[in-house]
Amino acid sequence: MKKIISAVLAAAAVLGMTFTASAESAEKLTPSGISYSDIGSSIDSYIKERETGLASCVVSVFDSDGVIFDGYYGHSDIENGVNADAETVYEWGSTSKLLVWTSVMQQYERGNIDLDADIRDYLPEGFLTKLQYPEEKITMINLMSHNAGFQESFYENQQAAPDNVYDTLEDAVRACECYQAYHVGEYTAYSNWGTTLAAYIVECTSGKDYVTYVHDNIFEPLGMTHTCIDPLLRDNEWVAEKRSELKCYSRYDEPQYNEDYGECRYAVQLFPAGAGIGTLGDFSKFGQALVADDCPLFENADTRELMFTPTSYYGNSDIAKNCHGLWTNENKVQTIGHGGNTGGCSSNLVIYPETGL
């Protein structure tokens, strides 16, 4: 079964330009041994074998030189025969967290955040009210690695009706505060609230609300004109209109199990952790910026290099688990990135740092 899937690998180019693989890049191989020139046909074949379980899927592959392949599959509206295309918008889900961690690294680069300082240095006095271990320092690295000790609960921060969305990010963070169940650094416990707390710290250190900050420092510099992050889609009218055209489904090999969910929309209370939505082209501009030789997201190359270094490991091993908010994945090679899911969409950004693929 496949629900509607967002970008499986991000692509398209910064500044809105589309590149094709050069003769030189066509000779390159993926870590699994597929030549760059065969990536498109390999993905086409993969999708063909699974099309009875597919609603829609958009895929793009790039490296630091540009886009290698773009593919659009299935229907964004099955009933009306509307094909998924470059104007179809998908929800990022938790891949939105990469916008938070990029913002944090920008604030680090500008000297506004010390990654190893106690986060309470940046918060209003007495802001954290559910600390079980108040004597233990919580750093931004802990928030990025999801080991600050906070215990996530669905009822505290997940879907909400539009009328119930909090007026400000501060209101949302205060209202949805998680209980600190573990010692700092003791366990990895995935936390939407911890990520949103980091986004609120970006507000405190930058003097801008988070939505404005992301537009000013990520979307606009990269030309991401078809993406928004506001929980009610108020920051991009075009995206809001296109989202109403997207229909969501479960599709199986056995049709009797199929389900149609319609628009399948809800607001995300802790929106920095999961409310990104936009086109594949924009999603890929962000991804390509992360691997570009001259990364446009940061002023210094060392900042991106630091972001890609480990901040937590599996047990006592030297196998990285998290790299400043990007999760590792062990395949033939170790990749980094982030996936995300909402009620109707899934997304994934996967990067092999060694080659920028």
Salt bridges, closest charged atoms under 4 A:
GLU49 OE1 - ARG50 NH1 3.19
GLU51 OE2 - LYS48 NZ 3.22
ASP63 OD2 - LYS28 NZ 3.49
ASP65 OD2 - LYS28 NZ 3.06
GLU87 OE1 - LYS242 NZ 3.63
GLU91 OE2 - ARG243 NE 3.05
ASP118 OD2 - ARG120 NH2 2.98
GLU136 OE2 - HIS183 ND1 2.54
GLU170 OE2 - ARG174 NE 2.98
ASP216 OD2 - LYS208 NZ 2.72
ASP230 OD2 - ARG234 NE 2.90
ASP235 OD2 - HIS215 NE2 2.69
GLU245 OE1 - LYS242 NZ 2.97
ASP260 OD1 - ARG251 NH2 2.91
GLU263 OE1 - ARG265 NH1 3.21
ASP282 OD1 - LYS285 NZ 3.88
GLU305 OE2 - ARG304 NE 2.88
